[in-house]
Amino acid sequence: MPEIKLTVEEMRYMSLLQDLTGAVARDCIIDNENNRIVFVVRPGDAGKVIGRRGSNINRLRQLFSKEIEVVEYADKLDDFVKNIFAPARVIGIRLVRRNGQRVLYVMVEPSDKGKAIGRGGRKVAVARLLLKRYFDIDDVRIR
């Protein structure tokens, strides 16, 4: 795993997340451009963050005044990609070198393509951030 430097603000958000939900955050990305915070949590902890009927995640949204996105961490690239794009069903992935860049093609069920891309490409933007940070992938394309 690459060394990730966290700001004081990111560490504060991670601490609050843990205090309020019991979930352990491994990473936190503050995306001010899209007014959201992306948490990477320990495998199995996404449910804790969401809470019964979304109670925890709604409380976090109010407290932080930002959208909250949660991704469960995985050591293997294909598992991490599936976690990022959930609930869209990932059929397969292919990593290609193109012009010196590492491009990841993610094949999803045709009916899930909209879910995989997200409103205004938000889901793909999160995927690009996380995959660059953890696997040094330069671009992500949905097929």
Summary of the structure (lengths in Angstrom):
residues: 143
radius of gyration: 15.0
end to end distance: 27.2
largest distance: 46.5
contacts: 411
relative contact order: 0.14
helix: 48%
strand: 28%
